[in-house]
């Protein structure tokens, strides 16, 4: 009799869940995601196209006020106009993250205009060299490490005091599948992306004490202007597809969504992690 009663209760609960799902299976999830970052302020570097812009869109659609930046004012204006057309709260400015004064101005402007900083997406990267790694020069290494690695750390260092004032925050660093599988002719760039995995792990324990989470995203080959030399070459694409479970090149929005997730409450127990978004390429150091 006791077992029959439990069975009856379970059936009632299942019917209730079923009715809820069938009424509108995704609206509840959409409502949660649409406002999950309301009241948050997010700085996204190199965010006027590609993965950076997709991250700004994903964060903005979830309610965050996004601060976008690029080295060229025309690109900033174009991105701001696009985001505003999508009803996203946005502020834009020029910034070269390789320059100390630009980094400081970006953070100070964000605090002055938006009231603080809750999220940093460190996306800026350069690759001034294509060729054999043993032919790369000291100047190439200085440029790549300065922008891709050092600036990511120094941007984080600048925002931490402001995140602490707001009770915590989230940092997401954009690395690459090249961190795990160095790409031919992209040796120095690949090494810089591997360094970002270590930077994420090194910062996470210290910043966790301030309720600041640090995570990393390692995209595969994504259809952006930055990686056009790869995905526009059919031979290169065919080789990549041999390693892929999902037989296509990724889209920026597919990375933006993962970044937004890492900044949300749903990822509140994640820190020091690297999420690979590669279409199934094996990623191990």
Secondary structure, 3 states (H helix, E strand, C coil): CHHHHHHHHHHHHHHHHHHHHHHCCCHHHHHHHHCCCCCCEEEECCCCCHHHHHHHHHHHHCCCEEEEEECCHHHHHHHHHHHHHCCCCEEEEECCCCCHHHHHHHHHHHHHHHCCCCEEEECCCCCCCCECHHHCCHHHHHHHHHHHHHHHHHHHHHHHHHHHHCCCEEEEEECCHHHCCCCCCEHHHHHHHHHHHHHHHHHHHHHHCCCEEEEEEEECCECCCCCHHHHCCHHHHHHHHHHCCCCCCECHHHHHHHHHHHCCHHHCCCCCCEEEECCCCCCCC
